[in-house]
Amino acid sequence: MPTLLNDMSPERAHQVFMHPIHQEVFPTLVQLISDLRRCRSYRDYAVFQEELLSKVLEIQGHRSACRESAHRLRDGRQILPTAPELRSGAPADDPESWEIEADVCERVDRQLRSVADAMAWRVFHYDRQVIVALSRNQSSGPMAGRQGLEAERAFVAEWTKDENCFVLMHDLTSCLRIGDATLFKSIGDGYEAYLYEIKTDPQRRKSKQLRRQRLAEEAIRDGGPLPDDPDGRLGTLTTPYKTHLGTLRDAFDLARRDGVRGVKIPGGIALVASDMHRGYERWVEEEFLAHTGIEHRGAMKRAGILGVGDHVTYFSNDYAARTPIMPPWAIYPLAPLDCAKLIVDMAVYIVTVSSESLLGALRDAGLAAEWVLPSGALDLRGQVILRAHNGRRGIEMRPSEMQRLLLELVDLPTWAEGVRELLSRGDTGTRPWPSFADERKAWA
């Protein structure tokens, strides 16, 4: 996985963030998100996809050329006459200049493809189960220069002639990793979707790919096992879905004015929203961080979790197109401006919950629960956070579930009731992947 912004040195992170390519993509993202939300017909989506594809191919091509120039210079060779100009204006004889620009392009590529993820969620009517099933593969990597791209574009063009059809290109997204495309056909007020593998030579289809595709289709349609996960099953909960994403929207409205604002979420959750542009207008970095800490402590105090139990905190930054099953920022019920700020990390929010808040919500739902995460643990990877059971079945909460709960600001009683319902059912296997039947109401 490419380096996280927070793992870079401050100097390199600054170079990446302030690079002209990175700065220029922001208004493009605002416009793309606005255009996507105006799509109403399959013809609208086809036009939008083609525009987005051209931008992705352009940035991927530039990244490839930058990497080649860096490699040539590292090997003691001259860059090619066809090499592009460095957008940063840095010395072209320094391989580091090309490597930084390539890193920026990788980041911008993900940011653009996160909008493609939003398109996928929209055309699938925000059905999380489809996204989960079709995400279970390795990323296919860049599209630019790939053999087979022209065959995929020809397939898209052929079906685009029919206004009642739309072909979604999977490799344009980061979340759809099984199959090459989905063909949508309008059927009354709904649609039918068909998964396709598109090969230049149909005889070269791999049986493993076809098997994964079949398993994904059966998991969605019939509740079968997920690809590469015999114990994994999708499950739809009937518990009415409720989030506090409206509070997030309000917090960002305040942060645009104040720079940073902390608020409490009912049930014992603290939320802090930061607007980087406004924050750095008001304060230098150290003061901005200090004010963020003050707002965070104040929000925890108002939420009743300051000094209570253990705490788990999630930050929103640097998630764009990194986690295939995470809803993309562009579908969050926020203004396109705020969604774009989240994508490029010009806006960040922090969510903290107490162990006592989580355990109390589960106990209120009639479940027994225990906290497992060691006190003070900072790295949650591979950790079990808590366990809950109803006397017959038990379930463990791991970082992916905690990320979903906090970054999607799911209402704690709703979450706990969903856990109770999940444990009461016998059709979700030992590794359930639950979603709520009415989740689509929460998204843009």
N, C-alpha and C positions, 0 to 999 in steps of 0.2 A: 504494500500500500504506500502511495506517496506520502512524504513527510507532512505531519500535521503542522499547522501554522504555529501552534503553541510549543512545538518541539524544536523549532528553528531558533537560532540565535536572534536576539533582538535586532541586530543590524540586518540580517538576511530577511527576517520577517518584514521589516520596514521597507527593504528594497522590493520585495514581492508585492506588498500592499500598495505602495505608492507608484508602482510601475505604470506607465501610460496605458498599456493593454488592460491592466486590471482596473484602472480608474475609468476607462472608456466603456467597459462592459456594463457598468451600473445603469446608465440611462437606457441602454439596450434591453436589460432585464426588465426594467419597469415597463417599457413598451411591450415586450413580449408577453408579460403576465397580463397586461391590460387586453392585448389582442386575443390571448387564449380565452379569457373570460367572456369575450364577445362571440366566440365560436358557438354557433347554434346548429349548423348542419354539417353533414359529412364533407360537403364541398369546402366549407369553412376550415375544417380540420386539415384537409388535404393541402390547401393553400398555406396554412400556418406551418404544417410539418415541413413543407418544401423550403420555406423561408428559414426555419430553424436549422434544417439540415445543412443549408448552404453556409450558415455561420459556424456550425460545428466543424464541417469539413475544412473551412478556411483556417480556423484556429489549430486544428489537428495537423494540417499541412505545415503551418508555420512552426509548430513545435517540433515536428519531425526534421525539418531543415535546420533548426537551431541545434538539435541534438547531434545531427551529422556534423555540423561545423565544429561543435565542441570536441567531438571524438577526433576529428582530423587534426585539430590544433594540439590535442593531448598526445597524438601520435607523431607530432613533429611535421605534419603536412600543412599545406596551404588550404584555406577554405575554397570551395568551388566558385567559379565566376557566377554561377546561377544562385548562389546563396542570397537570401533576402537581407535587407538592411535591418540592423538592430533598431527596434522601436525605442529602446531606452536611450540611444545615443551614446552608449558606453563604447570603449575601445573594441574594435572588431577583431583585434589580434589576441585578445585575452579569452581563453576558453570559459572562464568564470562568467563573463558577460553573456555568452550564449547559454550557459547552463541555467543562469537565473531567468533568462527570458523563456527557456523551455519550461522551467518550473511554473512560471506565471501562466503560460499557455495551458499546462495541465490543470491548473486551478480554474482558469476561465472555462476550459472545456467541461469540467464537472459542473460548474455553475450553469452553463447553458443546458447541459443534459439534465440537470435537475428540473428545468422547465419542461423538458420532454417527459420526465417522470410525472409531472403534474398533468400533462396531456393524457398519459396512460391512465392515471387515476380517474380523470374526468370521463374518458370514453368508456371505461369499465364501470361507470356509475359509482365510483368510490368503493368498489367491492374489494375489501382488504384480502379476502380469501384468494382471489385471482392473483393478486400481486404476490402473496406469500408463495403460492404454488409455482408460479412462473419465475420466481427469483432464485430458485434453488439450483444454481449452477455458478461456475466461475464467470467473471466478466469476460466478454469477448474482446475487449481492448478497443483501440481506435478504429474508426471506419475508414478514414482517409487512406487511399492506396491499397485497400484490401481486395483480394480476389473475390469476386462474387457480388461486389457492391452494385455493379451495373445490372446484374441479373435481378437483384432486389428492386432497384429503381424501375426497371422495366415492368416487373410484376405490379408495383405500385401504380405506374402510369396506365397499365392496361385496365385495372379496376377503377381508376379515378374517372374513366369515361362514364361510369354509371353513378349518377348522383345519389343513389340509395346505398352506396357502398363506400367504405373507407378502409385503407390498409395501413395499419400502425406498424412502423418499422421498429423492431425490438432493439436493435443495436444502437439506435439513436438515444435510447433510454439507458439508465443504469440499473433499473429495477427488473426489467423483463429479460431473462437470461436463458430461457428455454424456448426453442423455436426461433425462426427468423422474422416472422410477421404474424399479425392477427388480422384476418379479414372480417370486417363488421358489415352486416347486411340489415337494413331497416326492416322490421317486421311489425306492422301496426305501430303501437306506441313504444315498442321495445326493440330488441335487436337479437340477432344470432351472431355468434363469433366462432370463427374457424381458425385453428392454429396451423401454420405452414412452416415447413422447412424448404428453403429455396436454394437450389444448387445449380451451378452452371452446368454440371454433369449430373443428372438425376441418378446415375448408376453409382455415384460415390457417397450416397447417403449412408451414414453409419448407424448400425443397429443400436448402439448405446444411446445415440441422440434420440432415435425414434422411441426407444423404451422410456426414456425420461419424459418425452413428450406425452406418451400414453399414460404414464403414471400421474403426471400433472393434470391431465384432462380428467382422469378417473377420480383423483382427489377432489377436484372442484365439483364434478357432476355427481359422483356416487359416494363420496366420503372415504375413498380408498387411501392407502398410505401415501405420504409425500415422497417425492424422489429422494433416494439415498437416506430415507428415514422410515424404516418399516414400522416404527412405533408412533410416528407422527400422524396426527389426524387434524383436519380442519373442523372447527365447531362453531355453530352460530348460536349465540345466546339471545334469549328473549327479553332479558333485562333491559328496560329502556335506557338508552345511552344519554349521559349527561357529562359535559365538560365545563371548564371555566375559561375557555378560550376567549370569551367576551371580556373577561377581566384582563387578559393579556392585551387585547386591543386597547382597552382603556389605559392600561399602564404605559403602553407605547405612546399614546396620545400625550400623556403627562411627561414622558421622557423626552419627547421632541421639544418640549418647553423648558424642562428643568435639567436635562442631561441624564439624570438617573432618578428612578422612583421605585420604592419598595412598597408592596401591598401584601395583605394577608389573603389567603384562599381559605374558604370555610373547610373545617375538618382538621386543621393543623398543618397547613402548608404555607411557606413563605415564597413570594415571588419578587424578583428585582428585574426591572427592565432598564436597559441602558441604550441611549442613542449616542454613538461615538462622535458624530459631527457636532452635536450640540455640547456634549461633554467637553470636548477639546476646545470648543470656543470659550467655555467658561473657566476651565482649569488646565494647568499643566498635568502631565500624566500622573505624577505622584498624588496630586490633590484629587484627581478624578478617581483613582483607586481608593483613596481614603474615603471620599464621599460614597462610593459604592459600598464599602464595608460598613459605613454608618447606616446606610439605607437597608442593607442586608440584616444587620442586627436588629434594627427597628422593626422590620417586617417579621422577623422570627419572634420578637417579643410580642407583637400584636397578634401573631398566630398562636401564641401560647406554647412555643416549642424552644425558646431560648433556655439553655441549660437543662432541658428535659430529654432524657434518653439519649440514644445515639442518633446521628444525623447522616442522611445521604443527600448529596447535592449533584445536580446535573446542570451543565452549561450548554447553551445552544450553539456555541461557535464551532465553525469548521465541520459541520455535518453535511453540507451540500453534496448529494450524490455519493456519499460514503457508505451508507447503510441501506441496502436495497428495499427492506421492508418498512422503513421509516417514511411516513407521509412527507412529501416534499414541501418545503416552505411555501411554494407558490399556491398550494391549495388551502393554506391556513386562512381563516376568516378575518384577514387583515387587509388593509389597503395595499395595492400593488407596490407602492413606495416602501412600505414596511416589510413586505415579503422580500423585495429585492435587497433591502438592507440586511435582512437575516441571511440571505444567500451569500452576500459578499462580506459578511461580518462587520458591517457598519452599524448594526444593531445586535445586541446580545441580551438574552434573558437567562436568569439563574433561578432554579427551583430547588427548594430544600424541604425535606420532610423529616419528621422525627419517627424513630422506631415506635414510640408510644402512639403516635397518630395512626400508623399502619396497623399495629396490633389491636388498638381499640376499635378500629373500623371493622376488622375481621371478627372480633368478639361480639360486637353489636349485631353482626349478621348471623350469630349463632355458631361460630366456628372456634375451635381451639387453635392457638397460634403461638409460635415461639420465634424469637430473634436469634439468628445464627451467625450473622456477620460479626467478625471480631471487632471489638471497640477500637476506633481510630483507624480502621482500614481505609486506605486511600485508593488503592488499585482494586477495582471490583471484578476485573476479568477472571472468569472461572469460579467466582465465589457464589455460594448460596447465601442469599440475604435473609430470607425467613422461610418458615414452613407453616402450613395451615392444614388442618384435617377436620373431618366431620364425624370421626369415630369409625368410619369404614374405609375412606380413601383419603390420601394426602396429596399435597402439591407443594413444590418448591418454587420460590420466586428468585429469579436470577437477573443479572444486569439488563438483559434485553427487555424483560417485562417492566423493570423499574424505569428504564429509559422511556418506554411507552407511557407509563403512568404519569411520570413527571413532565416530560416535554410536551405531551398532549394535554396536560392539565386535566386528567380524568377526575371526575368527582369521586372522592374516597368512598362514600357509601355505595355509589354505583359500582365501583371497582370491587368492593368487598362482596356485594350481592352477586356480581358476575362470578367471583371465585366460588361462592356458595352454590350457585347453579351448576357450575362446571363440575364440582365434586359430587353433585347429586345425580349426574348423568353417567351412563355406562357406554357411550358410543364415541368417546373422544380419545381412546387409546391411553397409553401411559405418557405420551408427550403431546398434549393438546396445544393447538394454535387457535385460540378463541377469537372471535370478533362479534360485535353486537349487530343485531339485524338492522337497526336504524342509524348506523354510524354516519351514513352519507349526509345526514342532516347537519352534522357538525362542521362540514367542510365548505369551502367557498362555492 
